[in-house]
Amino acid sequence: MWRQLLQYTDTAGRAMVGFAAVLLVVAVVSFAVGIAQASFGHAAATLPFWLTTMGCAVVAGVLVFLASRRGKLR
């Protein structure tokens, strides 16, 4: 699916997929930092990491959806 998405979409769609990939990396790193904070007993300080994780994941999903709508997938 990813290959078709990159192959059959335009430049804007490819940029959306690239930005979504970056956001997913940010989400994973933020999740890992939040887990590390919680494991060291700083549970109250993890809220920004969880919000970043969820926000990045949602925005990445929306960008991939919009890129798939731009593409001419067969």
Secondary structure, 3 states (H helix, E strand, C coil): CHHHHHHHCCHHHHHHHHHHHHHHHHHHHHHHHHHHHHHCCCHHHHHHHHHHHHHHHHHHHHHHHHHHHHCCCC
